[in-house]
Amino acid sequence: MKQALADSYMGRAMVYTVLGRDLDAQRNVGQAIEYGYGEDLARKKLDEIKSRR
């Protein structure tokens, strides 16, 4: 259950990043990390998205 929540929050963070809504993305990434998503992996994914904007 926790992993599903972490993945959901991370997915939303990635969508917000694509849309340029970085503050919203940051909030969701924080939730993803709280539910067990790897912090380094989360930051790497968001940085990759930002580099393509």
GROMACS elastic network, one bead per residue, 0.5 to 0.9 nm:
[ bonds ]
;  ai    aj funct       b0    kb
    1     4     6  0.51937   500
    1     5     6  0.64006   500
    1     6     6  0.87055   500
    2     5     6  0.51172   500
    2     6     6  0.61222   500
    2     7     6  0.85945   500
    2    35     6  0.54983   500
    2    36     6  0.70728   500
    3     7     6  0.60683   500
    3     8     6  0.84920   500
    3    32     6  0.86842   500
    3    35     6  0.66565   500
    3    36     6  0.66046   500
    3    37     6  0.73294   500
    4     7     6  0.51281   500
    4     8     6  0.61144   500
    4     9     6  0.86746   500
    4    35     6  0.87708   500
    5     8     6  0.50147   500
    5     9     6  0.61658   500
    5    10     6  0.84680   500
    5    31     6  0.86093   500
    5    32     6  0.70340   500
    5    35     6  0.66421   500
    5    36     6  0.89113   500
    6     9     6  0.53033   500
    6    10     6  0.61170   500
    6    11     6  0.85590   500
    6    29     6  0.85496   500
    6    31     6  0.70752   500
    6    33     6  0.67857   500
    6    34     6  0.76624   500
    6    35     6  0.50289   500
    6    36     6  0.61825   500
    6    37     6  0.55224   500
    7    10     6  0.50318   500
    7    11     6  0.60115   500
    7    12     6  0.86052   500
    7    32     6  0.67262   500
    7    35     6  0.87668   500
    7    37     6  0.71790   500
    8    11     6  0.50701   500
    8    12     6  0.62866   500
    8    13     6  0.85936   500
    8    32     6  0.76071   500
    9    12     6  0.51496   500
    9    13     6  0.61364   500
    9    14     6  0.86952   500
    9    25     6  0.89134   500
    9    28     6  0.52575   500
    9    29     6  0.64349   500
    9    30     6  0.84957   500
    9    31     6  0.63784   500
    9    32     6  0.50540   500
    9    33     6  0.88098   500
    9    35     6  0.89365   500
   10    14     6  0.62023   500
   10    15     6  0.86867   500
   10    25     6  0.83557   500
   10    28     6  0.64643   500
   10    29     6  0.56634   500
   10    30     6  0.88474   500
   10    31     6  0.81448   500
   10    32     6  0.55214   500
   10    33     6  0.84532   500
   10    37     6  0.78125   500
   10    42     6  0.72812   500
   11    14     6  0.51573   500
   11    15     6  0.63810   500
   11    16     6  0.87121   500
   11    28     6  0.86926   500
   11    29     6  0.89173   500
   12    15     6  0.50795   500
   12    16     6  0.61575   500
   12    17     6  0.85357   500
   12    24     6  0.89286   500
   12    25     6  0.71305   500
   12    28     6  0.67470   500
   12    29     6  0.83991   500
   13    16     6  0.51071   500
   13    17     6  0.61224   500
   13    18     6  0.87092   500
   13    21     6  0.88467   500
   13    22     6  0.82480   500
   13    24     6  0.71045   500
   13    26     6  0.68426   500
   13    27     6  0.77854   500
   13    28     6  0.52196   500
   13    29     6  0.57458   500
   13    32     6  0.86501   500
   13    46     6  0.79470   500
   14    17     6  0.50059   500
   14    18     6  0.62975   500
   14    19     6  0.86973   500
   14    25     6  0.67497   500
   14    28     6  0.89557   500
   14    29     6  0.85951   500
   14    45     6  0.77002   500
   14    46     6  0.63269   500
   14    49     6  0.74647   500
   15    18     6  0.51326   500
   15    19     6  0.63409   500
   15    20     6  0.87394   500
   15    21     6  0.85952   500
   15    25     6  0.77572   500
   16    19     6  0.50071   500
   16    20     6  0.62152   500
   16    22     6  0.64749   500
   16    23     6  0.84764   500
   16    24     6  0.63894   500
   16    25     6  0.51227   500
   16    26     6  0.88692   500
   16    28     6  0.88946   500
   17    21     6  0.55609   500
   17    22     6  0.54273   500
   17    23     6  0.87096   500
   17    24     6  0.81587   500
   17    25     6  0.57482   500
   17    26     6  0.86756   500
   17    46     6  0.67569   500
   17    49     6  0.68358   500
   17    50     6  0.68228   500
   17    53     6  0.89305   500
   18    21     6  0.75679   500
   18    22     6  0.86895   500
   18    46     6  0.88125   500
   18    49     6  0.64716   500
   18    50     6  0.72106   500
   18    52     6  0.86895   500
   18    53     6  0.70307   500
   19    22     6  0.81577   500
   19    53     6  0.88627   500
   20    23     6  0.87309   500
   20    25     6  0.86609   500
   20    50     6  0.82823   500
   20    53     6  0.81724   500
   21    24     6  0.55636   500
   21    25     6  0.62361   500
   21    26     6  0.87660   500
   22    26     6  0.60153   500
   22    27     6  0.86615   500
   23    26     6  0.50551   500
   23    27     6  0.64216   500
   23    28     6  0.88129   500
   24    27     6  0.52134   500
   24    28     6  0.64214   500
   24    29     6  0.86893   500
   25    28     6  0.51795   500
   25    29     6  0.60667   500
   25    30     6  0.85846   500
   25    46     6  0.86549   500
   26    29     6  0.50634   500
   26    30     6  0.61944   500
   26    31     6  0.87546   500
   27    30     6  0.52174   500
   27    31     6  0.65592   500
   27    32     6  0.88516   500
   28    31     6  0.50493   500
   28    32     6  0.61780   500
   28    33     6  0.86392   500
   29    33     6  0.61449   500
   29    34     6  0.85564   500
   29    37     6  0.84690   500
   29    39     6  0.83211   500
   29    42     6  0.69556   500
   29    43     6  0.83843   500
   30    33     6  0.51865   500
   30    34     6  0.62467   500
   30    35     6  0.87882   500
   30    39     6  0.86446   500
   31    34     6  0.50088   500
   31    35     6  0.63719   500
   31    36     6  0.88166   500
   31    37     6  0.87177   500
   32    35     6  0.52135   500
   32    36     6  0.64687   500
   32    37     6  0.53195   500
   32    38     6  0.82854   500
   32    39     6  0.85669   500
   32    42     6  0.83878   500
   33    36     6  0.50456   500
   33    38     6  0.61471   500
   33    39     6  0.59059   500
   33    42     6  0.79625   500
   34    37     6  0.71755   500
   36    39     6  0.84912   500
   37    40     6  0.89250   500
   37    41     6  0.78066   500
   37    42     6  0.71218   500
   38    41     6  0.53082   500
   38    42     6  0.61081   500
   38    43     6  0.87057   500
   39    42     6  0.50842   500
   39    43     6  0.62023   500
   39    44     6  0.85570   500
   40    43     6  0.52672   500
   40    44     6  0.61301   500
   40    45     6  0.86757   500
   41    44     6  0.50664   500
   41    45     6  0.61719   500
   41    46     6  0.86844   500
   42    45     6  0.52598   500
   42    46     6  0.63157   500
   42    47     6  0.86015   500
   43    46     6  0.52278   500
   43    47     6  0.60258   500
   43    48     6  0.85770   500
   44    47     6  0.51130   500
   44    48     6  0.61873   500
   44    49     6  0.87428   500
   45    48     6  0.51874   500
   45    49     6  0.64141   500
   45    50     6  0.87580   500
   46    49     6  0.50895   500
   46    50     6  0.61471   500
   46    51     6  0.86288   500
   47    50     6  0.50294   500
   47    51     6  0.61597   500
   47    52     6  0.88420   500
   48    51     6  0.52288   500
   48    52     6  0.67042   500
   49    52     6  0.53420   500
   49    53     6  0.66920   500
   50    53     6  0.53124   500
